[in-house]
């Protein structure tokens, strides 16, 4: 989805469409983290620590159970 920046005072702003915000559960109060690889910008919502720990635990469980299969699929 191509977007253009809009002028907001002395800065530029990116308008994110409501369906995307709803899908990612982002509101005006959600803190966002910006990072870059030197070529692209990545905008990610900052999630609370319990949610991140739950996600990490789930990923470990998936890797333990399906790690070998996932590695073979990646080849």
N, C-alpha and C positions, 0 to 999 in steps of 0.2 A: 504494500500500500504506500505509494509515494506521498510524501508530506513536504511542506515547505515551512520554514520558520516565519514567525510573525514578529513585528517590532513590538516590544513591551517596555516603554520608557527608553532607557539607554541600553537595554538588553534585547536579546532575541528569545522567543519562547516557542515551544513545540506543543501544539494542541493534540491531545490524545483522545480519540473517540470514546464515547461512553460505553459501547459494547466491550471494548478492550479493557477498560478500567473495571467494569463489572466482572468480566471473566477472571481477571487477576486479583480481584477483591482489593482494589486500590481506591482510596478516597482522597479528598483534599488534605486529610490529616496523616496519611500514610507517608512515613519517611522513605525517600528513594536514594539509592546509591548509584552513582555514575562511575563507570570505568571505561577504559579504552585499551585497545591493543595497538594503537597508533594508526589504525585504519578505520575502525568502526567504534561507535559509541554503544555501550550496553547500559540500559536503565533497568534496575532491579529493585523491587520493594524490599525494605529491610524488615525481616520477620523477627518475631520474638524468639528468645533462646529456647523455651520449651518446644516450640514448633520445629526449630532447626534440629534439636536433639532427637525428636520423634522421627524426622525425616532421615537423619543419619542412621538411626537404629533400623529403620525399614530398609534402607539401602544395604546395610551390612547383612541383614537377613536374606535379602534377595541375592546378594553376591555369594553368600555361603551356599544357598540352595541351587542357584542357577549359574554361578560364575563360570564354570567350565563350558557350559552351553553358550553363554553370551560371548566368551572369547572365541569359540569356534565360529559363531555367526559373524563376528567382526573380521575374520580373516578373509 
